[in-house]
Amino acid sequence: MDWKIELIFVPVSDVDRSKDFYEKIGFNADHDQTPMEGLRFVQMTPPGSACSIAFGTGLGEGTLEPGMQNTIQVVVPDADEALAHLRGLGVEAQGVDEQAWGRFVTFDDPDGNTWTLQELPDYSAQS
């Protein structure tokens, strides 16, 4: 059986501000629909990803308040390039954190939801 994560809900306080932020850092706006009054669904996908994020109004996201999502981790090919990209767009991102299991960059969206970008080690170069 092949399992793939499709969608992660991110709690936000201002849908338009969040959509603008994620578009600014390169996410594709896949959907922005209001099928009925009180329900708006926005789905955005990072470049090259098979998994998207969703946010909006009236979605019943549960009890996770805006700014409380801090478990999203994304693999990037180059942590230094990702850091430079974010900072070039005016996003406050922490510098590269070197660990044995990868190189990490973290940043927050406008609500304080924390993202972690990981450059995986080159396992083929290790003995």
Backbone hydrogen bonds, N-H to C=O, Kabsch-Sander energy under -0.5 kcal/mol:
donor,donor_aa,acceptor,acceptor_aa,energy
3,W,1,M,-0.6
8,I,52,S,-1.8
10,V,54,A,-2.6
18,S,14,D,-2.3
19,K,15,V,-2.7
20,D,16,D,-2.5
21,F,17,R,-2.2
22,Y,18,S,-2.7
23,E,19,K,-2.3
24,K,20,D,-2.3
25,I,21,F,-1.7
26,G,23,E,-1.4
27,F,22,Y,-2.7
28,N,45,T,-2.9
30,D,28,N,-1.2
30,D,43,Q,-1.7
31,H,43,Q,-1.7
33,Q,41,F,-2.5
36,M,39,L,-0.8
39,L,36,M,-2.0
40,R,57,T,-2.3
41,F,33,Q,-3.0
42,V,55,F,-2.7
43,Q,31,H,-2.1
44,M,53,I,-2.6
45,T,28,N,-2.1
49,S,46,P,-2.1
52,S,6,E,-3.0
53,I,44,M,-3.1
54,A,8,I,-1.9
55,F,42,V,-2.1
57,T,40,R,-1.6
65,E,63,T,-0.6
67,G,11,P,-0.9
68,M,65,E,-2.1
70,N,68,M,-0.7
72,I,114,T,-0.8
73,Q,71,T,-0.6
74,V,116,T,-2.8
76,V,118,Q,-2.4
82,A,78,D,-2.2
83,L,79,A,-2.5
84,A,80,D,-2.5
85,H,81,E,-2.5
86,L,82,A,-2.5
87,R,83,L,-2.7
88,G,84,A,-2.4
89,L,85,H,-1.0
89,L,86,L,-0.9
90,G,87,R,-1.6
91,V,86,L,-2.5
93,A,91,V,-0.9
94,Q,106,T,-2.6
97,D,104,F,-3.0
98,E,96,V,-0.7
99,Q,97,D,-0.5
99,Q,102,G,-2.3
102,G,99,Q,-1.5
103,R,119,E,-2.1
104,F,97,D,-2.3
105,V,117,L,-2.2
107,F,115,W,-1.9
108,D,92,E,-0.7
109,D,113,N,-2.2
112,G,109,D,-1.9
114,T,69,Q,-1.5
115,W,107,F,-3.2
116,T,72,I,-2.1
117,L,105,V,-3.5
118,Q,74,V,-3.1
119,E,103,R,-3.1
120,L,118,Q,-0.7
123,Y,121,P,-1.5
125,A,122,D,-1.4
126,Q,123,Y,-0.9
